[in-house]
Amino acid sequence: MDILVLIGRILFALPFLAFAANHLTKTQYMAGYAQSKGLPAPKPATLLSGVLLLLGGLSILLGVWADLGVLLLLVFLIPTALVMHAFWKEDTPDGRQAEMTHFLKDIGLAGAALMLLAFFSFVGDELGLTVTGPLFDID
């Protein structure tokens, strides 16, 4: 089971690490998109979200307080879904469909992250192939 969880952690973390790379290396482009969505201070917000994605993804990937990593990703996913992918504000059917797809992706990933938070807390230090156990004890 440890190998399955490790593979799952790797697969779950990879997209977030790719997103982090985009936020941190294509900051101007990403900030332009954030600005078009009405986000205040788009460049600092893009950099901050890139750091959240990087720290959260690495935490889960490496198994270092993976529960904290999941929380960092939730701090990114929920606001991003609601602010950046507000499909109900789109005027065109194509725009609405594209944003709905991203919105649902973020909400689905947030649901998976909540399950991982419960899983990491439940299993605790018994989960192998991690550097640390969970930081939080959620009962």
Biotite code that builds the C-alpha atoms (Angstrom):
import biotite.structure as struc

atoms = struc.array([
    struc.Atom([0.000, 0.000, 0.000], chain_id="A", res_id=1, res_name="MET", atom_name="CA", element="C"),
    struc.Atom([2.881, 2.406, 0.696], chain_id="A", res_id=2, res_name="ASP", atom_name="CA", element="C"),
    struc.Atom([3.930, 2.250, -2.973], chain_id="A", res_id=3, res_name="ILE", atom_name="CA", element="C"),
    struc.Atom([0.380, 3.016, -4.152], chain_id="A", res_id=4, res_name="LEU", atom_name="CA", element="C"),
    struc.Atom([0.163, 6.019, -1.851], chain_id="A", res_id=5, res_name="VAL", atom_name="CA", element="C"),
    struc.Atom([3.588, 7.224, -3.020], chain_id="A", res_id=6, res_name="LEU", atom_name="CA", element="C"),
    struc.Atom([2.543, 6.926, -6.678], chain_id="A", res_id=7, res_name="ILE", atom_name="CA", element="C"),
    struc.Atom([-0.702, 8.741, -5.852], chain_id="A", res_id=8, res_name="GLY", atom_name="CA", element="C"),
    struc.Atom([1.190, 11.511, -4.073], chain_id="A", res_id=9, res_name="ARG", atom_name="CA", element="C"),
    struc.Atom([3.505, 11.923, -7.056], chain_id="A", res_id=10, res_name="ILE", atom_name="CA", element="C"),
    struc.Atom([0.632, 12.026, -9.547], chain_id="A", res_id=11, res_name="LEU", atom_name="CA", element="C"),
    struc.Atom([-1.365, 14.443, -7.392], chain_id="A", res_id=12, res_name="PHE", atom_name="CA", element="C"),
    struc.Atom([1.594, 16.784, -6.828], chain_id="A", res_id=13, res_name="ALA", atom_name="CA", element="C"),
    struc.Atom([2.905, 16.965, -10.409], chain_id="A", res_id=14, res_name="LEU", atom_name="CA", element="C"),
    struc.Atom([0.230, 19.278, -11.867], chain_id="A", res_id=15, res_name="PRO", atom_name="CA", element="C"),
    struc.Atom([0.608, 21.678, -8.943], chain_id="A", res_id=16, res_name="PHE", atom_name="CA", element="C"),
    struc.Atom([4.372, 21.790, -9.435], chain_id="A", res_id=17, res_name="LEU", atom_name="CA", element="C"),
    struc.Atom([3.840, 22.496, -13.149], chain_id="A", res_id=18, res_name="ALA", atom_name="CA", element="C"),
    struc.Atom([1.351, 25.247, -12.259], chain_id="A", res_id=19, res_name="PHE", atom_name="CA", element="C"),
    struc.Atom([3.913, 26.675, -9.803], chain_id="A", res_id=20, res_name="ALA", atom_name="CA", element="C"),
    struc.Atom([6.572, 26.729, -12.519], chain_id="A", res_id=21, res_name="ALA", atom_name="CA", element="C"),
    struc.Atom([4.219, 28.719, -14.767], chain_id="A", res_id=22, res_name="ASN", atom_name="CA", element="C"),
    struc.Atom([3.352, 31.186, -12.012], chain_id="A", res_id=23, res_name="HIS", atom_name="CA", element="C"),
    struc.Atom([7.004, 31.727, -11.121], chain_id="A", res_id=24, res_name="LEU", atom_name="CA", element="C"),
    struc.Atom([8.560, 31.760, -14.606], chain_id="A", res_id=25, res_name="THR", atom_name="CA", element="C"),
    struc.Atom([5.754, 33.288, -16.691], chain_id="A", res_id=26, res_name="LYS", atom_name="CA", element="C"),
    struc.Atom([4.703, 35.770, -14.039], chain_id="A", res_id=27, res_name="THR", atom_name="CA", element="C"),
    struc.Atom([3.985, 38.673, -16.383], chain_id="A", res_id=28, res_name="GLN", atom_name="CA", element="C"),
    struc.Atom([1.701, 36.582, -18.587], chain_id="A", res_id=29, res_name="TYR", atom_name="CA", element="C"),
    struc.Atom([-0.089, 34.992, -15.632], chain_id="A", res_id=30, res_name="MET", atom_name="CA", element="C"),
    struc.Atom([-0.452, 38.381, -13.918], chain_id="A", res_id=31, res_name="ALA", atom_name="CA", element="C"),
    struc.Atom([-2.013, 39.769, -17.089], chain_id="A", res_id=32, res_name="GLY", atom_name="CA", element="C"),
    struc.Atom([-4.638, 37.036, -16.967], chain_id="A", res_id=33, res_name="TYR", atom_name="CA", element="C"),
    struc.Atom([-5.243, 37.721, -13.259], chain_id="A", res_id=34, res_name="ALA", atom_name="CA", element="C"),
    struc.Atom([-5.614, 41.425, -14.020], chain_id="A", res_id=35, res_name="GLN", atom_name="CA", element="C"),
    struc.Atom([-8.163, 40.664, -16.749], chain_id="A", res_id=36, res_name="SER", atom_name="CA", element="C"),
    struc.Atom([-10.220, 38.880, -14.073], chain_id="A", res_id=37, res_name="LYS", atom_name="CA", element="C"),
    struc.Atom([-10.151, 41.983, -11.869], chain_id="A", res_id=38, res_name="GLY", atom_name="CA", element="C"),
    struc.Atom([-7.719, 40.650, -9.285], chain_id="A", res_id=39, res_name="LEU", atom_name="CA", element="C"),
    struc.Atom([-6.064, 43.481, -7.332], chain_id="A", res_id=40, res_name="PRO", atom_name="CA", element="C"),
    struc.Atom([-2.246, 43.451, -7.261], chain_id="A", res_id=41, res_name="ALA", atom_name="CA", element="C"),
    struc.Atom([-2.048, 40.729, -9.914], chain_id="A", res_id=42, res_name="PRO", atom_name="CA", element="C"),
    struc.Atom([1.740, 40.344, -10.007], chain_id="A", res_id=43, res_name="LYS", atom_name="CA", element="C"),
    struc.Atom([2.210, 39.853, -6.241], chain_id="A", res_id=44, res_name="PRO", atom_name="CA", element="C"),
    struc.Atom([-0.862, 37.575, -6.225], chain_id="A", res_id=45, res_name="ALA", atom_name="CA", element="C"),
    struc.Atom([0.631, 35.508, -9.046], chain_id="A", res_id=46, res_name="THR", atom_name="CA", element="C"),
    struc.Atom([3.947, 35.162, -7.227], chain_id="A", res_id=47, res_name="LEU", atom_name="CA", element="C"),
    struc.Atom([2.234, 34.316, -3.926], chain_id="A", res_id=48, res_name="LEU", atom_name="CA", element="C"),
    struc.Atom([0.053, 31.697, -5.580], chain_id="A", res_id=49, res_name="SER", atom_name="CA", element="C"),
    struc.Atom([3.151, 30.249, -7.257], chain_id="A", res_id=50, res_name="GLY", atom_name="CA", element="C"),
    struc.Atom([4.825, 29.892, -3.862], chain_id="A", res_id=51, res_name="VAL", atom_name="CA", element="C"),
    struc.Atom([1.694, 28.241, -2.395], chain_id="A", res_id=52, res_name="LEU", atom_name="CA", element="C"),
    struc.Atom([1.623, 25.790, -5.298], chain_id="A", res_id=53, res_name="LEU", atom_name="CA", element="C"),
    struc.Atom([5.335, 25.038, -5.023], chain_id="A", res_id=54, res_name="LEU", atom_name="CA", element="C"),
    struc.Atom([5.356, 24.514, -1.256], chain_id="A", res_id=55, res_name="LEU", atom_name="CA", element="C"),
    struc.Atom([2.128, 22.524, -1.266], chain_id="A", res_id=56, res_name="GLY", atom_name="CA", element="C"),
    struc.Atom([3.193, 20.341, -4.170], chain_id="A", res_id=57, res_name="GLY", atom_name="CA", element="C"),
    struc.Atom([6.651, 19.647, -2.741], chain_id="A", res_id=58, res_name="LEU", atom_name="CA", element="C"),
    struc.Atom([5.225, 18.897, 0.691], chain_id="A", res_id=59, res_name="SER", atom_name="CA", element="C"),
    struc.Atom([2.898, 16.240, -0.732], chain_id="A", res_id=60, res_name="ILE", atom_name="CA", element="C"),
    struc.Atom([5.473, 14.875, -3.164], chain_id="A", res_id=61, res_name="LEU", atom_name="CA", element="C"),
    struc.Atom([8.191, 14.465, -0.538], chain_id="A", res_id=62, res_name="LEU", atom_name="CA", element="C"),
    struc.Atom([5.889, 13.491, 2.314], chain_id="A", res_id=63, res_name="GLY", atom_name="CA", element="C"),
    struc.Atom([6.991, 16.344, 4.565], chain_id="A", res_id=64, res_name="VAL", atom_name="CA", element="C"),
    struc.Atom([3.933, 17.426, 6.544], chain_id="A", res_id=65, res_name="TRP", atom_name="CA", element="C"),
    struc.Atom([1.796, 16.456, 3.580], chain_id="A", res_id=66, res_name="ALA", atom_name="CA", element="C"),
    struc.Atom([-1.322, 17.559, 5.468], chain_id="A", res_id=67, res_name="ASP", atom_name="CA", element="C"),
    struc.Atom([0.039, 21.110, 5.590], chain_id="A", res_id=68, res_name="LEU", atom_name="CA", element="C"),
    struc.Atom([0.817, 20.875, 1.870], chain_id="A", res_id=69, res_name="GLY", atom_name="CA", element="C"),
    struc.Atom([-2.788, 19.912, 1.205], chain_id="A", res_id=70, res_name="VAL", atom_name="CA", element="C"),
    struc.Atom([-4.000, 22.936, 3.180], chain_id="A", res_id=71, res_name="LEU", atom_name="CA", element="C"),
    struc.Atom([-1.720, 25.227, 1.162], chain_id="A", res_id=72, res_name="LEU", atom_name="CA", element="C"),
    struc.Atom([-3.214, 23.841, -2.046], chain_id="A", res_id=73, res_name="LEU", atom_name="CA", element="C"),
    struc.Atom([-6.733, 24.378, -0.692], chain_id="A", res_id=74, res_name="LEU", atom_name="CA", element="C"),
    struc.Atom([-5.844, 28.025, 0.010], chain_id="A", res_id=75, res_name="VAL", atom_name="CA", element="C"),
    struc.Atom([-5.021, 28.250, -3.689], chain_id="A", res_id=76, res_name="PHE", atom_name="CA", element="C"),
    struc.Atom([-7.792, 26.105, -5.183], chain_id="A", res_id=77, res_name="LEU", atom_name="CA", element="C"),
    struc.Atom([-10.941, 27.513, -3.608], chain_id="A", res_id=78, res_name="ILE", atom_name="CA", element="C"),
    struc.Atom([-10.295, 31.226, -4.253], chain_id="A", res_id=79, res_name="PRO", atom_name="CA", element="C"),
    struc.Atom([-8.955, 30.433, -7.725], chain_id="A", res_id=80, res_name="THR", atom_name="CA", element="C"),
    struc.Atom([-12.116, 28.546, -8.627], chain_id="A", res_id=81, res_name="ALA", atom_name="CA", element="C"),
    struc.Atom([-14.360, 31.338, -7.358], chain_id="A", res_id=82, res_name="LEU", atom_name="CA", element="C"),
    struc.Atom([-12.424, 34.375, -8.609], chain_id="A", res_id=83, res_name="VAL", atom_name="CA", element="C"),
    struc.Atom([-10.432, 33.293, -11.643], chain_id="A", res_id=84, res_name="MET", atom_name="CA", element="C"),
    struc.Atom([-12.898, 30.804, -13.124], chain_id="A", res_id=85, res_name="HIS", atom_name="CA", element="C"),
    struc.Atom([-16.252, 32.440, -12.391], chain_id="A", res_id=86, res_name="ALA", atom_name="CA", element="C"),
    struc.Atom([-17.967, 30.914, -15.419], chain_id="A", res_id=87, res_name="PHE", atom_name="CA", element="C"),
    struc.Atom([-21.278, 32.555, -14.507], chain_id="A", res_id=88, res_name="TRP", atom_name="CA", element="C"),
    struc.Atom([-19.754, 35.940, -15.393], chain_id="A", res_id=89, res_name="LYS", atom_name="CA", element="C"),
    struc.Atom([-18.762, 34.941, -18.929], chain_id="A", res_id=90, res_name="GLU", atom_name="CA", element="C"),
    struc.Atom([-20.693, 36.407, -21.846], chain_id="A", res_id=91, res_name="ASP", atom_name="CA", element="C"),
    struc.Atom([-19.945, 33.869, -24.561], chain_id="A", res_id=92, res_name="THR", atom_name="CA", element="C"),
    struc.Atom([-20.869, 30.168, -24.559], chain_id="A", res_id=93, res_name="PRO", atom_name="CA", element="C"),
    struc.Atom([-17.272, 29.183, -25.377], chain_id="A", res_id=94, res_name="ASP", atom_name="CA", element="C"),
    struc.Atom([-15.873, 31.356, -22.590], chain_id="A", res_id=95, res_name="GLY", atom_name="CA", element="C"),
    struc.Atom([-18.473, 30.060, -20.140], chain_id="A", res_id=96, res_name="ARG", atom_name="CA", element="C"),
    struc.Atom([-17.657, 26.435, -21.047], chain_id="A", res_id=97, res_name="GLN", atom_name="CA", element="C"),
    struc.Atom([-13.892, 26.945, -20.752], chain_id="A", res_id=98, res_name="ALA", atom_name="CA", element="C"),
    struc.Atom([-14.178, 28.653, -17.368], chain_id="A", res_id=99, res_name="GLU", atom_name="CA", element="C"),
    struc.Atom([-16.670, 26.054, -16.120], chain_id="A", res_id=100, res_name="MET", atom_name="CA", element="C"),
    struc.Atom([-14.176, 23.315, -16.994], chain_id="A", res_id=101, res_name="THR", atom_name="CA", element="C"),
    struc.Atom([-11.440, 25.078, -14.992], chain_id="A", res_id=102, res_name="HIS", atom_name="CA", element="C"),
    struc.Atom([-13.861, 25.826, -12.138], chain_id="A", res_id=103, res_name="PHE", atom_name="CA", element="C"),
    struc.Atom([-14.928, 22.182, -11.888], chain_id="A", res_id=104, res_name="LEU", atom_name="CA", element="C"),
    struc.Atom([-11.296, 21.011, -12.119], chain_id="A", res_id=105, res_name="LYS", atom_name="CA", element="C"),
    struc.Atom([-10.353, 23.237, -9.187], chain_id="A", res_id=106, res_name="ASP", atom_name="CA", element="C"),
    struc.Atom([-13.390, 22.172, -7.143], chain_id="A", res_id=107, res_name="ILE", atom_name="CA", element="C"),
    struc.Atom([-12.697, 18.491, -7.873], chain_id="A", res_id=108, res_name="GLY", atom_name="CA", element="C"),
    struc.Atom([-9.055, 18.877, -6.857], chain_id="A", res_id=109, res_name="LEU", atom_name="CA", element="C"),
    struc.Atom([-10.174, 20.672, -3.682], chain_id="A", res_id=110, res_name="ALA", atom_name="CA", element="C"),
    struc.Atom([-12.407, 17.696, -2.874], chain_id="A", res_id=111, res_name="GLY", atom_name="CA", element="C"),
    struc.Atom([-9.520, 15.299, -3.426], chain_id="A", res_id=112, res_name="ALA", atom_name="CA", element="C"),
    struc.Atom([-7.308, 17.516, -1.262], chain_id="A", res_id=113, res_name="ALA", atom_name="CA", element="C"),
    struc.Atom([-9.852, 17.384, 1.574], chain_id="A", res_id=114, res_name="LEU", atom_name="CA", element="C"),
    struc.Atom([-9.895, 13.587, 1.336], chain_id="A", res_id=115, res_name="MET", atom_name="CA", element="C"),
    struc.Atom([-6.086, 13.540, 1.422], chain_id="A", res_id=116, res_name="LEU", atom_name="CA", element="C"),
    struc.Atom([-6.127, 15.762, 4.500], chain_id="A", res_id=117, res_name="LEU", atom_name="CA", element="C"),
    struc.Atom([-8.418, 13.276, 6.261], chain_id="A", res_id=118, res_name="ALA", atom_name="CA", element="C"),
    struc.Atom([-6.335, 10.339, 4.993], chain_id="A", res_id=119, res_name="PHE", atom_name="CA", element="C"),
    struc.Atom([-3.009, 11.773, 6.165], chain_id="A", res_id=120, res_name="PHE", atom_name="CA", element="C"),
    struc.Atom([-4.496, 12.619, 9.544], chain_id="A", res_id=121, res_name="SER", atom_name="CA", element="C"),
    struc.Atom([-6.117, 9.196, 9.955], chain_id="A", res_id=122, res_name="PHE", atom_name="CA", element="C"),
    struc.Atom([-3.068, 7.176, 8.928], chain_id="A", res_id=123, res_name="VAL", atom_name="CA", element="C"),
    struc.Atom([-0.632, 9.409, 10.789], chain_id="A", res_id=124, res_name="GLY", atom_name="CA", element="C"),
    struc.Atom([2.898, 8.121, 11.220], chain_id="A", res_id=125, res_name="ASP", atom_name="CA", element="C"),
    struc.Atom([1.944, 4.647, 9.985], chain_id="A", res_id=126, res_name="GLU", atom_name="CA", element="C"),
    struc.Atom([2.100, 5.759, 6.367], chain_id="A", res_id=127, res_name="LEU", atom_name="CA", element="C"),
    struc.Atom([5.457, 4.690, 4.994], chain_id="A", res_id=128, res_name="GLY", atom_name="CA", element="C"),
    struc.Atom([7.616, 6.369, 2.388], chain_id="A", res_id=129, res_name="LEU", atom_name="CA", element="C"),
    struc.Atom([7.232, 9.823, 3.894], chain_id="A", res_id=130, res_name="THR", atom_name="CA", element="C"),
    struc.Atom([9.816, 11.993, 5.598], chain_id="A", res_id=131, res_name="VAL", atom_name="CA", element="C"),
    struc.Atom([7.456, 13.101, 8.387], chain_id="A", res_id=132, res_name="THR", atom_name="CA", element="C"),
    struc.Atom([4.041, 12.248, 9.683], chain_id="A", res_id=133, res_name="GLY", atom_name="CA", element="C"),
    struc.Atom([1.202, 14.769, 9.606], chain_id="A", res_id=134, res_name="PRO", atom_name="CA", element="C"),
    struc.Atom([1.571, 18.104, 11.337], chain_id="A", res_id=135, res_name="LEU", atom_name="CA", element="C"),
    struc.Atom([-2.059, 18.182, 12.468], chain_id="A", res_id=136, res_name="PHE", atom_name="CA", element="C"),
    struc.Atom([-4.057, 15.602, 14.432], chain_id="A", res_id=137, res_name="ASP", atom_name="CA", element="C"),
    struc.Atom([-7.599, 15.846, 13.160], chain_id="A", res_id=138, res_name="ILE", atom_name="CA", element="C"),
    struc.Atom([-10.087, 13.627, 14.954], chain_id="A", res_id=139, res_name="ASP", atom_name="CA", element="C"),
])
